[in-house]
Amino acid sequence: MSNDKPLKPDDFPVEVEGDELMTADGKPIAKAKTPDIAEDIADRLNEDDYRKEQNRWSA
């Protein structure tokens, strides 16, 4: 599952199915120990991507 490639803007928003993190088009990108941890990771990734997008528009 790990391919060590960075996420691209098209991969967002990151979604969660159980304990797996998925790209916006449903490709698995990671597996967490628990569904709660997966949700937390996805939230953080999505918030970071949102901030980066806002910074691009405000620059």
PDB file of N, CA, C and O in Angstrom, chain B, residues numbered from 101:
ATOM      1  N   MET B 101       0.818  -1.189   0.000  1.00  0.00           N
ATOM      2  CA  MET B 101       0.000   0.000   0.000  1.00  0.00           C
ATOM      3  C   MET B 101       0.863   1.255   0.000  1.00  0.00           C
ATOM      4  O   MET B 101       0.454   2.265  -0.572  1.00  0.00           O
ATOM      5  N   SER B 102       2.016   1.231   0.606  1.00  0.00           N
ATOM      6  CA  SER B 102       2.883   2.399   0.663  1.00  0.00           C
ATOM      7  C   SER B 102       3.727   2.482  -0.597  1.00  0.00           C
ATOM      8  O   SER B 102       4.483   1.565  -0.917  1.00  0.00           O
ATOM      9  N   ASN B 103       3.589   3.598  -1.308  1.00  0.00           N
ATOM     10  CA  ASN B 103       4.410   3.776  -2.500  1.00  0.00           C
ATOM     11  C   ASN B 103       5.339   4.968  -2.339  1.00  0.00           C
ATOM     12  O   ASN B 103       6.074   5.306  -3.267  1.00  0.00           O
ATOM     13  N   ASP B 104       5.320   5.605  -1.185  1.00  0.00           N
ATOM     14  CA  ASP B 104       6.211   6.711  -0.830  1.00  0.00           C
ATOM     15  C   ASP B 104       6.150   7.881  -1.805  1.00  0.00           C
ATOM     16  O   ASP B 104       7.102   8.657  -1.885  1.00  0.00           O
ATOM     17  N   LYS B 105       5.069   8.024  -2.538  1.00  0.00           N
ATOM     18  CA  LYS B 105       4.889   9.170  -3.423  1.00  0.00           C
ATOM     19  C   LYS B 105       4.109  10.237  -2.659  1.00  0.00           C
ATOM     20  O   LYS B 105       3.193   9.913  -1.903  1.00  0.00           O
ATOM     21  N   PRO B 106       4.468  11.508  -2.851  1.00  0.00           N
ATOM     22  CA  PRO B 106       3.721  12.564  -2.160  1.00  0.00           C
ATOM     23  C   PRO B 106       2.296  12.670  -2.708  1.00  0.00           C
ATOM     24  O   PRO B 106       2.034  12.347  -3.867  1.00  0.00           O
ATOM     25  N   LEU B 107       1.396  13.121  -1.861  1.00  0.00           N
ATOM     26  CA  LEU B 107       0.022  13.331  -2.298  1.00  0.00           C
ATOM     27  C   LEU B 107      -0.039  14.547  -3.210  1.00  0.00           C
ATOM     28  O   LEU B 107       0.686  15.523  -3.015  1.00  0.00           O
ATOM     29  N   LYS B 108      -0.907  14.476  -4.199  1.00  0.00           N
ATOM     30  CA  LYS B 108      -1.099  15.574  -5.141  1.00  0.00           C
ATOM     31  C   LYS B 108      -2.421  16.268  -4.809  1.00  0.00           C
ATOM     32  O   LYS B 108      -3.273  15.679  -4.144  1.00  0.00           O
ATOM     33  N   PRO B 109      -2.603  17.500  -5.258  1.00  0.00           N
ATOM     34  CA  PRO B 109      -3.861  18.206  -4.984  1.00  0.00           C
ATOM     35  C   PRO B 109      -5.098  17.412  -5.404  1.00  0.00           C
ATOM     36  O   PRO B 109      -6.136  17.500  -4.747  1.00  0.00           O
ATOM     37  N   ASP B 110      -5.003  16.644  -6.481  1.00  0.00           N
ATOM     38  CA  ASP B 110      -6.154  15.850  -6.932  1.00  0.00           C
ATOM     39  C   ASP B 110      -6.500  14.713  -5.976  1.00  0.00           C
ATOM     40  O   ASP B 110      -7.589  14.145  -6.069  1.00  0.00           O
ATOM     41  N   ASP B 111      -5.599  14.370  -5.061  1.00  0.00           N
ATOM     42  CA  ASP B 111      -5.845  13.291  -4.108  1.00  0.00           C
ATOM     43  C   ASP B 111      -6.767  13.721  -2.968  1.00  0.00           C
ATOM     44  O   ASP B 111      -7.258  12.881  -2.214  1.00  0.00           O
ATOM     45  N   PHE B 112      -7.002  15.025  -2.841  1.00  0.00           N
ATOM     46  CA  PHE B 112      -7.790  15.549  -1.731  1.00  0.00           C
ATOM     47  C   PHE B 112      -9.229  15.771  -2.149  1.00  0.00           C
ATOM     48  O   PHE B 112      -9.500  15.999  -3.327  1.00  0.00           O
ATOM     49  N   PRO B 113     -10.164  15.710  -1.197  1.00  0.00           N
ATOM     50  CA  PRO B 113      -9.947  15.441   0.215  1.00  0.00           C
ATOM     51  C   PRO B 113      -9.678  13.959   0.468  1.00  0.00           C
ATOM     52  O   PRO B 113     -10.208  13.081  -0.214  1.00  0.00           O
ATOM     53  N   VAL B 114      -8.844  13.715   1.463  1.00  0.00           N
ATOM     54  CA  VAL B 114      -8.557  12.346   1.887  1.00  0.00           C
ATOM     55  C   VAL B 114      -9.796  11.836   2.619  1.00  0.00           C
ATOM     56  O   VAL B 114     -10.372  12.545   3.445  1.00  0.00           O
ATOM     57  N   GLU B 115     -10.197  10.619   2.316  1.00  0.00           N
ATOM     58  CA  GLU B 115     -11.381  10.022   2.921  1.00  0.00           C
ATOM     59  C   GLU B 115     -10.984   8.808   3.746  1.00  0.00           C
ATOM     60  O   GLU B 115      -9.879   8.284   3.610  1.00  0.00           O
ATOM     61  N   VAL B 116     -11.900   8.370   4.603  1.00  0.00           N
ATOM     62  CA  VAL B 116     -11.633   7.237   5.486  1.00  0.00           C
ATOM     63  C   VAL B 116     -12.698   6.170   5.289  1.00  0.00           C
ATOM     64  O   VAL B 116     -13.892   6.463   5.228  1.00  0.00           O
ATOM     65  N   GLU B 117     -12.241   4.929   5.189  1.00  0.00           N
ATOM     66  CA  GLU B 117     -13.131   3.770   5.187  1.00  0.00           C
ATOM     67  C   GLU B 117     -12.589   2.805   6.222  1.00  0.00           C
ATOM     68  O   GLU B 117     -11.612   2.098   5.976  1.00  0.00           O
ATOM     69  N   GLY B 118     -13.226   2.777   7.376  1.00  0.00           N
ATOM     70  CA  GLY B 118     -12.727   1.943   8.472  1.00  0.00           C
ATOM     71  C   GLY B 118     -11.404   2.482   8.961  1.00  0.00           C
ATOM     72  O   GLY B 118     -11.330   3.615   9.436  1.00  0.00           O
ATOM     73  N   ASP B 119     -10.346   1.672   8.850  1.00  0.00           N
ATOM     74  CA  ASP B 119      -9.024   2.130   9.287  1.00  0.00           C
ATOM     75  C   ASP B 119      -8.123   2.490   8.103  1.00  0.00           C
ATOM     76  O   ASP B 119      -6.920   2.684   8.276  1.00  0.00           O
ATOM     77  N   GLU B 120      -8.705   2.580   6.896  1.00  0.00           N
ATOM     78  CA  GLU B 120      -7.921   2.910   5.702  1.00  0.00           C
ATOM     79  C   GLU B 120      -8.167   4.341   5.252  1.00  0.00           C
ATOM     80  O   GLU B 120      -9.295   4.832   5.265  1.00  0.00           O
ATOM     81  N   LEU B 121      -7.082   4.999   4.851  1.00  0.00           N
ATOM     82  CA  LEU B 121      -7.170   6.330   4.268  1.00  0.00           C
ATOM     83  C   LEU B 121      -7.155   6.173   2.759  1.00  0.00           C
ATOM     84  O   LEU B 121      -6.362   5.408   2.211  1.00  0.00           O
ATOM     85  N   MET B 122      -8.043   6.908   2.088  1.00  0.00           N
ATOM     86  CA  MET B 122      -8.196   6.793   0.645  1.00  0.00           C
ATOM     87  C   MET B 122      -8.120   8.172   0.004  1.00  0.00           C
ATOM     88  O   MET B 122      -8.489   9.178   0.611  1.00  0.00           O
ATOM     89  N   THR B 123      -7.634   8.200  -1.234  1.00  0.00           N
ATOM     90  CA  THR B 123      -7.649   9.448  -1.991  1.00  0.00           C
ATOM     91  C   THR B 123      -9.095   9.760  -2.373  1.00  0.00           C
ATOM     92  O   THR B 123      -9.991   8.942  -2.167  1.00  0.00           O
ATOM     93  N   ALA B 124      -9.307  10.938  -2.927  1.00  0.00           N
ATOM     94  CA  ALA B 124     -10.653  11.348  -3.332  1.00  0.00           C
ATOM     95  C   ALA B 124     -11.265  10.393  -4.355  1.00  0.00           C
ATOM     96  O   ALA B 124     -12.486  10.248  -4.417  1.00  0.00           O
ATOM     97  N   ASP B 125     -10.425   9.742  -5.154  1.00  0.00           N
ATOM     98  CA  ASP B 125     -10.955   8.799  -6.144  1.00  0.00           C
ATOM     99  C   ASP B 125     -10.954   7.350  -5.654  1.00  0.00           C
ATOM    100  O   ASP B 125     -11.133   6.426  -6.447  1.00  0.00           O
ATOM    101  N   GLY B 126     -10.753   7.153  -4.352  1.00  0.00           N
ATOM    102  CA  GLY B 126     -10.905   5.829  -3.759  1.00  0.00           C
ATOM    103  C   GLY B 126      -9.685   4.939  -3.727  1.00  0.00           C
ATOM    104  O   GLY B 126      -9.799   3.762  -3.386  1.00  0.00           O
ATOM    105  N   LYS B 127      -8.515   5.463  -4.073  1.00  0.00           N
ATOM    106  CA  LYS B 127      -7.302   4.647  -4.030  1.00  0.00           C
ATOM    107  C   LYS B 127      -6.750   4.633  -2.604  1.00  0.00           C
ATOM    108  O   LYS B 127      -6.604   5.692  -1.993  1.00  0.00           O
ATOM    109  N   PRO B 128      -6.439   3.444  -2.062  1.00  0.00           N
ATOM    110  CA  PRO B 128      -5.890   3.377  -0.700  1.00  0.00           C
ATOM    111  C   PRO B 128      -4.490   3.983  -0.637  1.00  0.00           C
ATOM    112  O   PRO B 128      -3.657   3.749  -1.512  1.00  0.00           O
ATOM    113  N   ILE B 129      -4.246   4.774   0.426  1.00  0.00           N
ATOM    114  CA  ILE B 129      -2.928   5.395   0.579  1.00  0.00           C
ATOM    115  C   ILE B 129      -2.255   5.033   1.891  1.00  0.00           C
ATOM    116  O   ILE B 129      -1.035   5.138   2.011  1.00  0.00           O
ATOM    117  N   ALA B 130      -3.043   4.604   2.883  1.00  0.00           N
ATOM    118  CA  ALA B 130      -2.444   4.240   4.170  1.00  0.00           C
ATOM    119  C   ALA B 130      -3.464   3.483   5.003  1.00  0.00           C
ATOM    120  O   ALA B 130      -4.667   3.519   4.743  1.00  0.00           O
ATOM    121  N   LYS B 131      -2.944   2.797   6.015  1.00  0.00           N
ATOM    122  CA  LYS B 131      -3.799   2.085   6.952  1.00  0.00           C
ATOM    123  C   LYS B 131      -3.366   2.483   8.355  1.00  0.00           C
ATOM    124  O   LYS B 131      -2.177   2.450   8.675  1.00  0.00           O
ATOM    125  N   ALA B 132      -4.324   2.857   9.190  1.00  0.00           N
ATOM    126  CA  ALA B 132      -4.045   3.260  10.566  1.00  0.00           C
ATOM    127  C   ALA B 132      -4.356   2.100  11.512  1.00  0.00           C
ATOM    128  O   ALA B 132      -4.970   1.106  11.125  1.00  0.00           O
ATOM    129  N   LYS B 133      -3.916   2.254  12.759  1.00  0.00           N
ATOM    130  CA  LYS B 133      -4.172   1.196  13.742  1.00  0.00           C
ATOM    131  C   LYS B 133      -5.652   1.072  14.075  1.00  0.00           C
ATOM    132  O   LYS B 133      -6.156  -0.028  14.301  1.00  0.00           O
ATOM    133  N   THR B 134      -6.352   2.219  14.104  1.00  0.00           N
ATOM    134  CA  THR B 134      -7.777   2.209  14.438  1.00  0.00           C
ATOM    135  C   THR B 134      -8.518   3.185  13.526  1.00  0.00           C
ATOM    136  O   THR B 134      -7.903   4.079  12.944  1.00  0.00           O
ATOM    137  N   PRO B 135      -9.828   3.020  13.401  1.00  0.00           N
ATOM    138  CA  PRO B 135     -10.610   3.982  12.622  1.00  0.00           C
ATOM    139  C   PRO B 135     -10.521   5.409  13.178  1.00  0.00           C
ATOM    140  O   PRO B 135     -10.515   6.369  12.407  1.00  0.00           O
ATOM    141  N   ASP B 136     -10.452   5.557  14.499  1.00  0.00           N
ATOM    142  CA  ASP B 136     -10.334   6.894  15.097  1.00  0.00           C
ATOM    143  C   ASP B 136      -9.034   7.575  14.681  1.00  0.00           C
ATOM    144  O   ASP B 136      -9.022   8.769  14.382  1.00  0.00           O
ATOM    145  N   ILE B 137      -7.953   6.825  14.663  1.00  0.00           N
ATOM    146  CA  ILE B 137      -6.662   7.386  14.247  1.00  0.00           C
ATOM    147  C   ILE B 137      -6.718   7.743  12.760  1.00  0.00           C
ATOM    148  O   ILE B 137      -6.204   8.786  12.355  1.00  0.00           O
ATOM    149  N   ALA B 138      -7.332   6.895  11.956  1.00  0.00           N
ATOM    150  CA  ALA B 138      -7.466   7.182  10.526  1.00  0.00           C
ATOM    151  C   ALA B 138      -8.240   8.477  10.316  1.00  0.00           C
ATOM    152  O   ALA B 138      -7.863   9.292   9.474  1.00  0.00           O
ATOM    153  N   GLU B 139      -9.310   8.674  11.066  1.00  0.00           N
ATOM    154  CA  GLU B 139     -10.118   9.893  10.972  1.00  0.00           C
ATOM    155  C   GLU B 139      -9.287  11.113  11.345  1.00  0.00           C
ATOM    156  O   GLU B 139      -9.359  12.144  10.676  1.00  0.00           O
ATOM    157  N   ASP B 140      -8.499  11.000  12.412  1.00  0.00           N
ATOM    158  CA  ASP B 140      -7.656  12.115  12.857  1.00  0.00           C
ATOM    159  C   ASP B 140      -6.610  12.462  11.790  1.00  0.00           C
ATOM    160  O   ASP B 140      -6.385  13.635  11.496  1.00  0.00           O
ATOM    161  N   ILE B 141      -5.986  11.453  11.224  1.00  0.00           N
ATOM    162  CA  ILE B 141      -4.973  11.683  10.184  1.00  0.00           C
ATOM    163  C   ILE B 141      -5.612  12.364   8.970  1.00  0.00           C
ATOM    164  O   ILE B 141      -5.064  13.329   8.438  1.00  0.00           O
ATOM    165  N   ALA B 142      -6.756  11.866   8.539  1.00  0.00           N
ATOM    166  CA  ALA B 142      -7.437  12.453   7.378  1.00  0.00           C
ATOM    167  C   ALA B 142      -7.811  13.907   7.647  1.00  0.00           C
ATOM    168  O   ALA B 142      -7.631  14.764   6.783  1.00  0.00           O
ATOM    169  N   ASP B 143      -8.331  14.186   8.837  1.00  0.00           N
ATOM    170  CA  ASP B 143      -8.688  15.565   9.187  1.00  0.00           C
ATOM    171  C   ASP B 143      -7.477  16.477   9.112  1.00  0.00           C
ATOM    172  O   ASP B 143      -7.555  17.579   8.569  1.00  0.00           O
ATOM    173  N   ARG B 144      -6.365  16.023   9.654  1.00  0.00           N
ATOM    174  CA  ARG B 144      -5.150  16.846   9.648  1.00  0.00           C
ATOM    175  C   ARG B 144      -4.633  17.073   8.224  1.00  0.00           C
ATOM    176  O   ARG B 144      -4.254  18.188   7.867  1.00  0.00           O
ATOM    177  N   LEU B 145      -4.621  16.025   7.426  1.00  0.00           N
ATOM    178  CA  LEU B 145      -4.166  16.166   6.036  1.00  0.00           C
ATOM    179  C   LEU B 145      -5.069  17.119   5.254  1.00  0.00           C
ATOM    180  O   LEU B 145      -4.588  17.965   4.500  1.00  0.00           O
ATOM    181  N   ASN B 146      -6.371  16.975   5.438  1.00  0.00           N
ATOM    182  CA  ASN B 146      -7.310  17.828   4.713  1.00  0.00           C
ATOM    183  C   ASN B 146      -7.212  19.282   5.165  1.00  0.00           C
ATOM    184  O   ASN B 146      -7.297  20.192   4.340  1.00  0.00           O
ATOM    185  N   GLU B 147      -7.034  19.511   6.471  1.00  0.00           N
ATOM    186  CA  GLU B 147      -6.875  20.878   6.975  1.00  0.00           C
ATOM    187  C   GLU B 147      -5.600  21.508   6.424  1.00  0.00           C
ATOM    188  O   GLU B 147      -5.598  22.678   6.043  1.00  0.00           O
ATOM    189  N   ASP B 148      -4.520  20.736   6.383  1.00  0.00           N
ATOM    190  CA  ASP B 148      -3.254  21.249   5.861  1.00  0.00           C
ATOM    191  C   ASP B 148      -3.389  21.597   4.375  1.00  0.00           C
ATOM    192  O   ASP B 148      -2.912  22.642   3.932  1.00  0.00           O
ATOM    193  N   ASP B 149      -4.034  20.727   3.620  1.00  0.00           N
ATOM    194  CA  ASP B 149      -4.236  20.995   2.197  1.00  0.00           C
ATOM    195  C   ASP B 149      -5.096  22.240   2.003  1.00  0.00           C
ATOM    196  O   ASP B 149      -4.818  23.046   1.115  1.00  0.00           O
ATOM    197  N   TYR B 150      -6.127  22.408   2.814  1.00  0.00           N
ATOM    198  CA  TYR B 150      -6.994  23.582   2.715  1.00  0.00           C
ATOM    199  C   TYR B 150      -6.200  24.858   2.974  1.00  0.00           C
ATOM    200  O   TYR B 150      -6.349  25.843   2.251  1.00  0.00           O
ATOM    201  N   ARG B 151      -5.353  24.839   4.008  1.00  0.00           N
ATOM    202  CA  ARG B 151      -4.523  26.013   4.318  1.00  0.00           C
ATOM    203  C   ARG B 151      -3.571  26.330   3.161  1.00  0.00           C
ATOM    204  O   ARG B 151      -3.405  27.493   2.793  1.00  0.00           O
ATOM    205  N   LYS B 152      -2.960  25.314   2.599  1.00  0.00           N
ATOM    206  CA  LYS B 152      -2.052  25.541   1.465  1.00  0.00           C
ATOM    207  C   LYS B 152      -2.798  26.156   0.285  1.00  0.00           C
ATOM    208  O   LYS B 152      -2.288  27.062  -0.375  1.00  0.00           O
ATOM    209  N   GLU B 153      -3.993  25.668   0.025  1.00  0.00           N
ATOM    210  CA  GLU B 153      -4.797  26.200  -1.078  1.00  0.00           C
ATOM    211  C   GLU B 153      -5.158  27.663  -0.817  1.00  0.00           C
ATOM    212  O   GLU B 153      -5.098  28.488  -1.729  1.00  0.00           O
ATOM    213  N   GLN B 154      -5.530  27.987   0.419  1.00  0.00           N
ATOM    214  CA  GLN B 154      -5.859  29.372   0.766  1.00  0.00           C
ATOM    215  C   GLN B 154      -4.643  30.278   0.605  1.00  0.00           C
ATOM    216  O   GLN B 154      -4.767  31.406   0.127  1.00  0.00           O
ATOM    217  N   ASN B 155      -3.480  29.794   0.999  1.00  0.00           N
ATOM    218  CA  ASN B 155      -2.253  30.585   0.868  1.00  0.00           C
ATOM    219  C   ASN B 155      -1.915  30.851  -0.596  1.00  0.00           C
ATOM    220  O   ASN B 155      -1.426  31.929  -0.936  1.00  0.00           O
ATOM    221  N   ARG B 156      -2.171  29.877  -1.456  1.00  0.00           N
ATOM    222  CA  ARG B 156      -1.917  30.068  -2.886  1.00  0.00           C
ATOM    223  C   ARG B 156      -2.785  31.182  -3.457  1.00  0.00           C
ATOM    224  O   ARG B 156      -2.332  31.981  -4.276  1.00  0.00           O
ATOM    225  N   TRP B 157      -4.038  31.222  -3.011  1.00  0.00           N
ATOM    226  CA  TRP B 157      -4.956  32.229  -3.540  1.00  0.00           C
ATOM    227  C   TRP B 157      -4.690  33.608  -2.957  1.00  0.00           C
ATOM    228  O   TRP B 157      -4.963  34.614  -3.612  1.00  0.00           O
ATOM    229  N   SER B 158      -4.165  33.677  -1.745  1.00  0.00           N
ATOM    230  CA  SER B 158      -3.954  34.979  -1.102  1.00  0.00           C
ATOM    231  C   SER B 158      -2.600  35.591  -1.444  1.00  0.00           C
ATOM    232  O   SER B 158      -2.363  36.765  -1.159  1.00  0.00           O
ATOM    233  N   ALA B 159      -1.722  34.820  -2.044  1.00  0.00           N
ATOM    234  CA  ALA B 159      -0.375  35.332  -2.354  1.00  0.00           C
ATOM    235  C   ALA B 159      -0.359  36.217  -3.575  1.00  0.00           C
ATOM    236  O   ALA B 159       0.697  36.721  -3.958  1.00  0.00           O
TER     237      ALA B 159
END
